[in-house]
Amino acid sequence: MSSSSSSYPTSFRSHTCGDLRVDHVDESVRLVGWVDTIRDHGGVFFIDLRDRFGSTQVTVQPESAPKAVEVAHTLHAEWVLAVRGTVRARPDGMTNAKMATGEIEVIADELEVLNEAAPPPFGIREAEKVGEDLRLRYRFLDLRNPTTMAPLVFRHRLCMEIRRSLDEQGFVEIETPFLTKSTPEGARDFLIPSRMQRGSYYALPQSPQIFKQILMVSGFDRYFQIVRCFRDEDLRADRQPEFTQLDMEMSFVEEDDVLLVLERLVCRIFENLLSQDLKGPFERITYDDAMNRFGSDAPDLRYGHELVSLRDWAASTSVRFLTDAIGQGGTVMAIRVPGGARYSRKDLTNLEDVAKEFGAGGLLWFKLEGDEIKSPIAKFLDEEQLREVASITGAETGDVVLAVADAKVAKVRKSMGELRKHLARTEGWIPKGRFAVAWVVDFPLMSYDEEDQRYYSEHHPFTSPKIEDLDKLDGDPGAVRARAYDLVVNGHEIGGGSIRIHRQDVQKRIFELLGIGEEEAEQKFGFLLDALRFGAPPHAGIALGMDRLAMVLNERTSLRDVIAFPKTSSGGCPLTGAPSAVDEAQLEALGIRSVPPEPADGKASEGASS
């Protein structure tokens, strides 16, 4: 846990609890920290004293420090303690290789209790065995655990590496406003009522996107910011309502320039923080290729087991549900599971449930057992057609091939992509300690929503279309590719960015295609459109999710592990109890009346107002 062997002396201490080594033997020292463990061995006390930097064993002997022994008799875990004593090498056979300070101990001359502590609701070192709700309620105790604290210390170092790297590459860190204008396009904004302008609202930023583009118009050339952002949306393991991102923008650049800056930064992070020699340029995968091979636009490249198309094969069969899917513009995709012929009917049903959870209508399987290929549709196929499935997928005896067919290509890709991830976890395909980094490029610029009968941006409406696709904007907007790029690490989208639209006429055209009329565009984005009139340079940028990056680099599975005070899945803070009700006087000052929630019987509460 020690971040260095340097001392940080204060009025309270001469060294931290992670500092002392054999070089300090015979020195008089003063340590402070929390009592981690205390052991009474026949009147001789052994105390492990802990602070952020590590732990040191303190030995209290009755013959040399009788008053200290009296204090030791009263101690309990998590009491705050000051120790004065002398550093001594531990006797032969008594060293502790698990502690950085394990070759020494401090022979106490004096113990001083700086503060007592109530019995903690769980053992600090055993927090991982405790329910997360309890840990987050007592987060101040949970964070004392070196295992819990380590990702946050790592995150600090990560931010420092970023700042040093970008400063060396000519970037300027500039703060942008938190209280800004609501421009909802996708996720919901958190709204802040204005007391001085009743009936008007600020919005907390989902991203500094427009401000950083305006900074490029202002001539700063290279901007960055490690910034807090907010989205009022449903939560999951890798999403929080408030999050931190590394926000960047550059002028007079094209895609290769942006990707090079990021590759330098990422390689430096891996070298200095993980001692891994990561080399650029990173692999680049097109969106279509990623979806066809992995069923995901954030593919995990640490393992193979890629998806395979059975579309042509399915079209040649006489199996009705397969040919119907192909005839309606759909597809069939499959994955080979080595050794999967061992799966029972129950196993296959469970895998089908996984596929159905993500939109599949069912799961088709082919088991290769000896010389025989078994399948629910085997009676509709001849031997050659069954063997062709094995040939296309590379399946061998003992394997199983799993497949999904549907008239909606997106459903097939999604369900098969999620099935691949599930199999990777259950089959042990994911190697530990390995990182696979890649760019995904050539995303669609926009997609059509059948329910709303309109197009939506895949990234955001300020992304530039590919120049070679401009002629498709009028006739087939859905076929236009974006000059966008995502950074993917171990199957997680760590960041995304794009070449921006720097011409006002093109930006207005994109707004029109997205159903944003001239009046609405002026109301929501007038200040950006105005800035584009005054010599906006070609510019581009990217934003990296710092929470997600720290999570992936620490090989954790939840964002909560790398955030000091995270929210729960319902958006609440277990530590403070936020969100909570406020005084009516506060609401009155803002010109707001609250509407009580509807009771379970659906009848409106008396006196409800809006």
C-alpha positions in Angstrom: 0.0 0.0 0.0 3.0 2.2 0.5 3.2 4.8 -2.3 6.8 5.6 -1.5 9.5 5.1 1.1 9.8 8.9 1.8 8.8 10.4 5.1 6.2 13.1 5.5 7.1 14.5 9.0 4.6 16.7 10.8 4.2 17.9 14.4 2.6 14.5 15.1 5.0 12.1 13.4 8.6 11.6 12.3 7.7 8.9 9.7 4.6 7.3 8.2 3.7 3.7 8.9 5.0 2.6 5.5 8.4 4.2 5.7 10.6 2.4 8.1 13.3 -0.1 6.8 16.4 -1.7 8.2 18.3 1.5 7.3 16.3 3.1 10.2 17.5 0.7 12.9 18.4 2.4 16.2 16.6 5.6 15.2 14.1 7.2 17.6 10.8 7.7 15.8 7.2 8.8 16.4 4.4 7.2 14.5 0.6 7.9 14.4 -2.2 5.9 12.9 -5.1 3.5 13.6 -4.8 0.3 15.6 -5.1 -2.4 13.0 -4.6 -5.5 15.2 -3.4 -6.0 18.8 -2.0 -9.2 20.2 -1.2 -10.0 23.8 1.5 -12.6 24.1 2.0 -13.1 27.8 2.1 -9.4 28.7 4.1 -8.4 25.6 1.9 -6.6 23.1 2.2 -6.6 19.4 0.3 -3.8 17.7 0.0 -3.3 13.9 -0.3 0.5 13.4 -1.8 1.5 10.1 -2.1 4.7 8.0 -2.5 5.3 4.3 1.1 4.5 3.6 1.3 1.1 5.2 1.6 -0.7 8.5 4.3 -1.1 11.2 4.6 -3.6 14.0 4.9 -1.9 17.4 6.2 -4.1 20.2 5.3 -3.0 23.8 7.5 -4.8 26.5 6.5 -4.6 30.2 10.1 -4.5 31.4 11.1 -1.4 29.3 7.8 0.5 29.1 5.4 -0.4 31.9 3.2 2.7 31.4 2.9 1.9 27.7 1.7 -1.6 28.6 -1.0 -0.1 30.8 -2.2 1.9 27.8 -2.0 -1.2 25.5 -4.3 -3.1 27.9 -7.1 -0.5 27.1 -6.7 -0.5 23.3 -9.2 -1.6 20.7 -9.2 -1.8 16.9 -9.5 1.5 15.1 -8.4 3.7 18.1 -6.1 6.5 17.0 -2.7 6.1 18.5 0.6 7.8 18.8 3.8 5.8 19.4 7.2 6.9 20.4 10.0 4.3 20.3 13.1 2.9 18.7 13.4 1.0 15.4 14.9 -2.5 15.8 15.5 -5.3 13.3 13.1 -8.2 13.8 14.8 -11.3 15.2 15.7 -14.1 12.7 12.7 -16.0 11.6 10.3 -13.3 12.7 10.3 -11.1 9.5 7.0 -10.7 7.6 7.5 -10.7 3.8 3.8 -9.5 3.4 4.6 -6.1 4.9 6.9 -3.6 3.3 8.1 -2.8 6.9 8.3 -6.5 7.7 12.0 -6.5 8.5 11.7 -4.1 11.4 9.6 -3.3 14.4 9.3 -0.3 16.7 10.0 -1.0 20.4 7.6 1.4 22.1 8.7 3.7 24.9 5.4 5.6 25.0 1.8 5.2 23.7 -0.7 8.0 23.6 -4.3 7.5 22.7 -5.3 10.4 20.4 -8.9 9.3 20.1 -11.0 6.3 21.0 -13.3 4.6 18.5 -16.7 2.9 18.7 -16.6 -0.8 17.8 -16.7 -0.8 13.9 -19.7 -2.6 12.3 -17.3 -4.7 10.4 -13.6 -5.6 10.5 -11.6 -3.2 8.3 -9.6 -6.0 6.8 -12.7 -8.1 6.2 -14.8 -5.5 4.4 -14.9 -7.6 1.2 -16.9 -10.2 3.0 -19.5 -7.6 4.1 -22.6 -6.5 2.1 -22.0 -3.5 -0.1 -24.9 -1.5 1.4 -23.3 -1.7 4.8 -19.9 -0.8 3.4 -21.2 2.2 1.6 -23.2 3.4 4.7 -19.9 3.4 6.6 -17.7 4.3 3.6 -15.3 6.2 5.9 -14.4 2.9 7.5 -14.5 0.9 4.3 -11.9 3.3 2.8 -9.5 2.6 5.6 -9.0 -0.9 4.1 -5.8 -0.7 2.1 -7.5 -2.9 -0.6 -10.3 -0.4 -0.9 -8.0 2.6 -0.8 -5.5 1.4 -3.4 -7.7 2.1 -6.5 -8.2 5.7 -5.3 -4.5 6.2 -4.8 -3.9 4.7 -8.3 -6.5 7.1 -9.7 -4.6 10.1 -8.3 -1.5 8.9 -10.0 -3.4 8.4 -13.2 -4.6 12.0 -13.1 -1.0 13.2 -12.5 0.3 11.2 -15.4 -2.4 12.7 -17.7 -1.6 16.2 -16.7 2.1 15.8 -17.1 1.7 14.2 -20.5 -0.7 16.7 -21.9 1.2 19.6 -20.6 4.3 18.3 -22.5 2.1 18.1 -25.7 1.1 21.7 -25.5 -2.4 21.4 -23.9 -3.9 24.1 -21.6 -6.2 23.0 -18.8 -9.3 25.3 -18.7 -12.3 25.0 -16.5 -15.8 25.3 -18.1 -19.1 26.2 -16.3 -21.1 23.7 -14.2 -24.2 25.9 -14.3 -25.1 25.9 -18.0 -27.9 25.7 -20.5 -30.1 22.7 -20.9 -29.7 21.2 -24.4 -31.3 17.7 -23.9 -30.3 15.3 -26.8 -30.2 11.8 -25.4 -29.7 11.4 -21.7 -31.7 13.6 -19.3 -30.2 16.7 -17.7 -30.1 17.4 -14.0 -31.9 20.8 -13.7 -31.0 23.5 -11.2 -33.7 26.2 -10.5 -32.6 29.8 -10.5 -33.6 31.9 -7.5 -32.9 35.2 -9.2 -34.7 34.3 -12.4 -37.8 32.4 -11.3 -39.1 29.9 -13.7 -35.7 29.5 -15.4 -33.3 26.6 -14.9 -29.6 25.8 -15.2 -28.5 22.4 -16.2 -25.5 20.5 -14.9 -23.3 19.6 -17.9 -23.5 16.1 -19.5 -20.2 17.2 -21.2 -18.3 20.4 -21.8 -18.8 19.7 -25.5 -20.0 23.1 -26.8 -17.7 25.1 -24.5 -14.6 23.2 -25.7 -15.5 23.8 -29.3 -15.9 27.5 -28.6 -12.4 27.4 -27.0 -11.1 26.2 -30.3 -12.8 29.1 -32.0 -11.2 31.3 -29.3 -7.7 30.2 -30.5 -6.5 28.1 -27.6 -5.5 25.3 -30.1 -5.2 22.5 -27.4 -7.5 22.3 -24.4 -8.0 19.6 -21.7 -9.9 19.3 -18.5 -10.5 16.6 -15.9 -14.1 17.5 -15.3 -17.1 16.4 -13.4 -20.2 15.6 -15.6 -23.8 14.6 -14.8 -26.5 12.5 -16.5 -29.9 11.7 -15.0 -30.2 8.2 -16.3 -30.6 4.7 -15.0 -27.5 3.2 -13.4 -25.5 0.0 -13.9 -22.1 -1.4 -12.9 -20.2 1.0 -15.2 -22.4 4.1 -15.0 -23.0 6.7 -12.3 -25.2 9.9 -12.3 -22.1 12.0 -11.7 -18.9 11.0 -13.3 -15.4 12.3 -14.3 -14.0 12.5 -17.7 -10.8 13.6 -19.4 -12.1 16.2 -21.9 -9.9 17.2 -24.8 -10.1 19.3 -28.0 -7.5 20.2 -30.7 -7.4 22.6 -33.6 -6.1 22.0 -37.1 -6.1 18.2 -36.8 -7.4 15.2 -38.5 -8.2 11.7 -37.1 -4.6 10.4 -37.1 -3.4 13.5 -35.1 -6.0 12.9 -32.4 -5.3 9.2 -32.2 -1.6 9.7 -32.0 -1.9 12.1 -29.0 -4.1 9.6 -27.2 -1.8 6.6 -28.0 1.1 8.5 -26.5 -0.9 9.2 -23.4 -2.2 5.7 -23.0 1.2 4.1 -23.6 2.7 6.4 -21.0 0.0 5.4 -18.5 0.6 1.7 -19.0 4.4 2.1 -18.7 4.5 4.3 -15.7 1.5 2.9 -13.7 1.3 -0.7 -14.8 4.9 -1.3 -15.9 3.6 -2.7 -19.2 5.2 -1.9 -22.5 2.2 -1.0 -24.7 3.1 0.0 -28.2 1.2 2.1 -30.8 -0.3 2.3 -33.2 -3.3 0.5 -31.8 -5.4 -1.8 -33.9 -8.2 -0.1 -35.7 -11.5 -1.9 -36.3 -14.4 -0.6 -38.3 -17.8 -0.5 -36.6 -19.3 -3.0 -39.0 -16.4 -5.3 -38.5 -16.7 -5.1 -34.7 -20.4 -5.8 -34.8 -20.0 -8.8 -37.2 -17.0 -10.4 -35.5 -17.9 -9.6 -31.8 -21.5 -8.5 -31.7 -20.3 -5.3 -29.9 -19.0 -1.9 -30.8 -16.7 -2.2 -27.8 -15.2 -5.7 -28.5 -13.0 -7.5 -25.9 -9.9 -8.6 -27.9 -8.2 -10.4 -25.0 -9.7 -13.7 -26.3 -10.7 -15.0 -29.7 -13.9 -17.0 -30.1 -15.3 -14.6 -32.8 -18.8 -14.8 -34.2 -19.3 -16.4 -37.6 -22.0 -15.6 -40.1 -24.2 -18.5 -41.2 -26.3 -16.3 -43.4 -25.5 -17.9 -46.7 -25.7 -21.4 -45.3 -29.1 -20.6 -43.7 -30.5 -19.2 -47.0 -29.6 -22.5 -48.8 -31.6 -24.7 -46.3 -35.3 -25.5 -46.3 -35.7 -24.6 -42.7 -38.6 -22.2 -42.7 -37.6 -19.9 -39.7 -34.1 -19.6 -41.1 -35.1 -18.7 -44.6 -37.8 -16.3 -43.4 -35.3 -14.4 -41.3 -32.9 -14.1 -44.3 -35.7 -13.2 -46.6 -36.7 -10.3 -44.4 -33.2 -8.9 -44.4 -32.0 -10.6 -41.3 -29.1 -12.9 -40.6 -27.8 -15.9 -38.6 -24.7 -15.7 -36.5 -22.9 -18.5 -34.6 -20.2 -19.1 -32.1 -18.2 -22.2 -31.5 -17.6 -23.3 -27.9 -14.7 -25.8 -27.6 -15.7 -28.7 -25.4 -19.3 -27.5 -25.3 -20.7 -30.9 -26.3 -20.7 -31.6 -22.6 -23.5 -29.2 -22.1 -26.7 -30.7 -20.7 -30.2 -29.7 -21.8 -30.4 -27.5 -18.7 -27.1 -25.8 -19.6 -28.3 -25.1 -23.1 -31.6 -23.7 -21.7 -29.7 -21.4 -19.5 -27.6 -20.1 -22.4 -30.8 -19.6 -24.4 -32.1 -17.5 -21.5 -29.0 -15.3 -21.8 -29.6 -14.8 -25.5 -33.3 -14.1 -25.0 -32.6 -11.5 -22.4 -30.9 -9.5 -25.1 -33.5 -9.9 -27.8 -33.1 -13.3 -29.3 -36.2 -15.3 -30.1 -34.4 -18.6 -29.3 -31.0 -20.3 -29.4 -30.1 -22.9 -32.1 -27.3 -25.5 -31.3 -25.3 -28.2 -33.0 -23.4 -30.7 -30.9 -20.5 -32.6 -32.4 -20.4 -35.9 -30.6 -18.1 -38.5 -32.2 -19.1 -38.8 -35.9 -22.6 -37.5 -35.2 -23.9 -33.9 -35.3 -26.9 -33.5 -33.1 -29.3 -30.5 -33.4 -33.0 -29.7 -32.8 -33.2 -29.1 -36.6 -31.1 -32.1 -37.7 -34.1 -33.9 -39.2 -34.6 -31.0 -41.6 -31.0 -31.0 -42.8 -28.9 -33.6 -44.7 -25.5 -34.8 -43.6 -23.7 -32.4 -45.9 -25.5 -29.3 -44.5 -24.7 -30.4 -40.9 -21.1 -30.9 -41.8 -21.0 -27.5 -43.5 -21.9 -25.8 -40.1 -18.9 -27.5 -38.6 -16.7 -26.4 -41.5 -17.8 -22.8 -41.5 -17.3 -22.4 -37.7 -14.2 -24.6 -37.3 -16.0 -26.9 -34.9 -14.4 -30.2 -34.0 -15.6 -33.3 -32.1 -16.6 -32.4 -28.6 -17.6 -28.8 -29.5 -21.0 -27.2 -29.7 -22.0 -24.4 -32.1 -24.6 -21.9 -30.8 -26.5 -19.7 -33.2 -29.2 -17.0 -33.3 -31.4 -16.2 -36.3 -33.7 -13.1 -36.6 -35.1 -10.7 -39.2 -33.5 -7.9 -37.2 -29.7 -7.9 -37.7 -29.3 -5.7 -34.6 -31.0 -8.2 -32.4 -28.8 -11.0 -33.7 -25.6 -9.0 -33.1 -26.7 -7.8 -29.6 -27.7 -11.2 -28.3 -24.7 -13.1 -29.8 -22.3 -10.4 -28.5 -23.7 -10.7 -25.0 -23.7 -14.5 -25.3 -20.0 -14.3 -26.2 -19.2 -12.3 -23.1 -21.2 -14.7 -20.9 -19.3 -17.7 -22.3 -16.0 -15.9 -21.8 -16.7 -15.5 -18.1 -18.1 -19.0 -17.6 -15.6 -20.9 -19.8 -12.6 -19.0 -18.5 -11.6 -17.5 -21.8 -10.5 -14.2 -20.3 -6.8 -14.1 -19.4 -5.8 -12.2 -16.2 -3.4 -9.3 -16.3 -3.7 -8.8 -20.0 -4.9 -5.6 -21.7 -6.2 -5.3 -25.3 -6.5 -1.8 -26.6 -8.0 -0.8 -30.0 -9.8 1.9 -31.9 -13.3 1.4 -33.3 -13.9 3.7 -36.3 -16.4 4.5 -39.0 -19.5 4.6 -36.9 -22.9 5.4 -38.4 -23.5 9.2 -38.2 -27.1 8.7 -37.2 -29.7 6.0 -36.8 -33.5 6.0 -37.5 -35.9 5.4 -34.6 -39.0 3.6 -35.8 -41.0 4.6 -32.8 -40.2 8.3 -32.9 -40.1 8.3 -36.7 -36.9 10.4 -36.8 -33.1 10.2 -36.9 -30.9 10.5 -33.8 -27.1 11.1 -33.6 -25.1 8.0 -32.8 -22.6 10.2 -30.9 -23.8 13.8 -30.8 -25.0 16.3 -33.5 -21.7 18.1 -33.7 -19.9 15.1 -35.3 -18.7 15.6 -38.9 -19.8 13.1 -41.6 -17.2 11.5 -43.7 -16.4 13.6 -46.7 -16.9 10.7 -49.1 -20.4 10.1 -47.7 -21.7 13.7 -47.9 -23.7 12.9 -51.1 -25.8 10.3 -49.1 -27.1 12.9 -46.6 -30.1 13.7 -48.6 -31.1 10.3 -49.9 -29.9 7.8 -47.3 -28.7 9.5 -44.0 -28.5 6.2 -42.2 -25.7 5.1 -44.5 -23.5 8.1 -43.8 -20.5 7.2 -41.7 -19.2 9.6 -39.0 -15.6 10.8 -38.6 -15.8 9.3 -35.1 -13.6 7.0 -33.1 -13.9 5.1 -29.8 -11.1 3.9 -27.6 -11.8 0.4 -26.3 -9.9 -1.4 -23.6 -10.8 -5.0 -22.6 -14.3 -4.8 -23.9 -15.1 -1.4 -22.4 -15.6 1.8 -24.3 -13.1 4.1 -22.4 -13.7 7.1 -24.6 -15.1 8.5 -27.7 -14.6 11.5 -29.9 -14.8 12.8 -33.4 -13.9 15.4 -36.0 -16.3 18.3 -35.4 -18.4 20.3 -37.8 -16.6 23.6 -38.1 -18.9 25.1 -40.8 -22.1 26.7 -39.8 -24.0 25.7 -43.0 -23.1 22.0 -42.5 -24.0 22.1 -38.8 -27.5 23.6 -39.7 -27.9 20.8 -42.3 -27.3 18.1 -39.7 -29.7 19.8 -37.3 -32.4 19.6 -40.0 -31.8 15.9 -40.6 -32.1 15.3 -36.9 -35.5 17.1 -36.8 -34.1 20.1 -35.1 -35.7 23.1 -36.8 -34.1 26.5 -37.3 -36.0 28.0 -34.3 -35.1 25.2 -31.9 -31.5 25.1 -33.1 -31.2 28.8 -32.4 -32.8 28.4 -29.0 -30.6 25.5 -27.9 -27.4 26.0 -29.8 -27.5 29.6 -31.0 -24.3 30.6 -29.3 -22.4 27.7 -31.0 -23.8 28.6 -34.4 -22.8 32.2 -33.8 -19.3 31.2 -32.9 -19.0 29.1 -36.1 -19.6 32.2 -38.2 -16.4 33.8 -36.9 -13.6 31.8 -38.4 -13.9 28.4 -36.6 -10.9 26.3 -37.3 -11.1 22.6 -38.3 -11.1 20.9 -34.9 -11.6 17.6 -33.2 -11.6 16.0 -29.7 -12.3 13.1 -27.5 -13.4 12.4 -23.9 -12.2 9.5 -21.8 -14.3 8.2 -18.8 -11.9 8.5 -15.9 -14.0 6.2 -13.7 -14.2 3.5 -16.3 -10.5 3.8 -17.2 -9.5 3.5 -13.5 -11.9 0.5 -13.1 -10.4 -1.3 -16.1 -6.8 -0.6 -15.3 -7.4 -1.9 -11.7 -9.2 -5.0 -13.2 -12.3 -4.2 -11.1 -15.9 -5.0 -12.2 -17.7 -2.0 -10.7 -17.2 1.8 -11.0 -18.0 2.0 -7.3 -14.6 0.4 -6.5 -12.8 3.4 -7.9 -15.0 6.3 -6.7 -14.6 7.6 -3.1 -18.3 8.1 -2.4 -20.4 6.3 -5.1 -24.1 6.3 -5.6 -26.3 3.1 -5.4 -28.2 1.7 -8.4 -31.2 4.0 -7.4 -29.0 7.1 -7.4 -28.8 7.4 -3.7 -25.9 8.2 -1.4 -25.9 5.7 1.5 -23.4 7.8 3.5 -25.3 11.1 3.4 -28.9 10.0 2.6 -29.0 12.2 -0.6 -31.3 12.9 -2.4 -33.5 14.1 0.5 -36.5 16.4 1.0 -35.8 20.1 1.6 -37.6 22.8 3.6 -40.6 24.4 2.1 -39.0 27.8 2.7 -36.1 26.8 0.3 -38.7 25.8 -2.3 -40.6 29.0 -1.9 -37.5 31.1 -2.4 -37.0 29.3 -5.7 -40.7 29.6 -6.7 -41.2 25.8 -6.7 -43.9 23.6 -5.3 -43.4 19.9 -5.0 -45.8 17.2 -6.1 -46.1 14.3 -3.6 -45.6 10.9 -5.1 -48.8 9.0 -6.0 -49.9 6.5 -3.3 -50.0 2.8 -4.2 -53.8 2.9 -4.8 -53.3 5.5 -7.5 -55.4 8.2 -5.8 -53.9 11.7 -5.7 -52.9 13.0 -2.3 -54.9 15.8 -0.8 -53.4 19.2 -1.3 -51.1 18.0 -4.1 -50.0 21.0 -6.3 -47.6 21.7 -9.1 
